[in-house]
Amino acid sequence: MTGRPRVREDLTAAAISLFLAQGYDETTVDEIAEAAGVARRTFFRYFRTKDDAVFPDHDDCLKRVQDLLAAADPRSPALAALREAAHLVLAMYADDPATAVRRYELTRRVEPLREREITATNRYQRVFTEFLHRRAAAPGPGTGPGTGGQAGLRDEVAAATVVAAHNHVLRQWLRAGGSDDAHARLDAALDAIEAMLDQWLDGEHPDRADPVGEDVVVVAVRRGVPMWRVVREIEAATGGA
Amino acid sequence: MTGRPRVREDLTAAAISLFLAQGYDETTVDEIAEAAGVARRTFFRYFRTKDDAVFPDHDDCLKRVQDLLAAADPRSPALAALREAAHLVLAMYADDPATAVRRYELTRRVEPLREREITATNRYQRVFTEFLHRRAAAPGPGTGPGTGGQAGLRDEVAAATVVAAHNHVLRQWLRAGGSDDAHARLDAALDAIEAMLDQWLDGEHPDRADPVGEDVVVVAVRRGVPMWRVVREIEAATGGA
């Protein structure tokens, strides 16, 4: 980014400041351009409407997410690719905490802006779901049972889970003023759901439902131990799901 | 519903038909009112804008969902209440399959309408999350570890999972022409995610992480058996999570 003019970022910061200071409806494109020190036509090189200016570049990020998922090693877990993708999305906010916090303040006040953010989020969820569908449809290791019925359900739920975790982390981080490491928060959240999602994504493989080996692992479980701990123990003992 | 004039439903059916036949931008409120056999002012008694007319009454349904969740027995599982709520939402579509299928055709074509539907869906997800937060904060059985940190994550992910399951079922049912039992499809999907979600919602109770009893259950696990089967076995052996 060094040396590149930050015109887009400046326009976004100016738009958010003006919307917060004098109201969304009351602010014009001309005022935003002036506050950012550029001409009106420069504004329209970056954004179509004044509310576009509020948001990070979701179109660009969605494209990068799609590229990342398309290039993901089919032999590594699907969730690893989704984790990377979630970090890409988070970086749009985490790279500029001051703007992110002020944008959050704004979208909480202005309902149509909040709705635009929700719509953007949904596009990532669809791309994540499609990635899992392709994974499930592809031959080779990690093959799931296709995209119909419960497999389609599984992919959609897994994608929704990753997006919900991302959104939760982002919101908590913003509420805390954006002062600590958002990516570390996301890693912690994704760790917490990973054991669950691994089961969800890999547990119903038909090739695994009929095990090749017959090795038996004996696990002693105390009553009352949370199931996620049991699952973790069994995974460790059986070499992972 | 018997005997009640179906003015709202007639207007919705007329709006969807006209949008599909002659285009969304090309259709006026007057044409919709005329096609439904009512006056223009009657249209505005039910809807604020012409795109409002396309959708089922999400405001009314959200209110009923909130009432249902507020009245849910705190001693029964949170997921049971969310299941009922998901069926309430689904019923708006399933009660009138012909309109639902045509609406789906329309929202697939007209991007702004699809986005409105996504926004509506997100409101249910928020209400579900808040319900789980309240459950976690309330004293008594079923108490979770509060709403901060991982507990907040857990609630948000659980709500997203139920909504994703609902949306998946609704879409599959609409694609199949809305001809079979949507509620049976939803039950099957919710059954599939229930074991996972039960763990997710109940597995991290602090009072359960420190078990009172020390009874030990020994489970023999074959390598390669899907984890959800193992979990089910252990649940059966330990008397459920």
Interface residues (C-beta under 8 A of the other chain):
Chain A: E115 I118 T119 N122 G149 Q150 G152 L153 R154 E156 V157 A159 A160 T161 V163 A164 A165 N167 H168 V169 Q172 A189 A192 I193 M196 D198 Q199 W200 D202 G203 E204 H205 R208 A209 D210 P211 V212 G213 E214 D215 V216 V217 V218 V219 A220 V221 R222 R223 G224 V225 P226 M227 W228 R229 V230 V231 I234 E235 A237 T238 G239 A241
Chain B: E115 I118 T119 N122 G149 Q150 G152 L153 R154 E156 V157 A159 A160 T161 V163 A164 A165 N167 H168 V169 Q172 A189 A192 I193 M196 Q199 W200 G203 E204 H205 R208 A209 D210 P211 V212 G213 E214 D215 V216 V217 V218 V219 A220 V221 R222 R223 G224 V225 P226 M227 W228 R229 V230 V231 I234 E235 A237 T238 G239 A241
